[in-house]
């Protein structure tokens, strides 16, 4: 059986009260839970959200 890595991109449209979009990004990254299910032919071994580097204030 072959083991490999793949990347899935997620497009999210938001509305936020944050004045700085980087605060909204950081909040979503910290609070998002991800679920990717295995299929008959593909077993998911690990999932993770790769953090976007946001500037700090």
JONORGI-V359008 format. One line per field, one symbol per residue. phi: phi as a letter, one per 40 degrees, with the letter a starting at -180 (. if undefined). A space follows every 50 residues. Layout:
phi=???
This chain:
phi=.cbabbbbcbcbbbbacccbdcccccccccbcbbbbccbcbbbccabacc cccbcbb
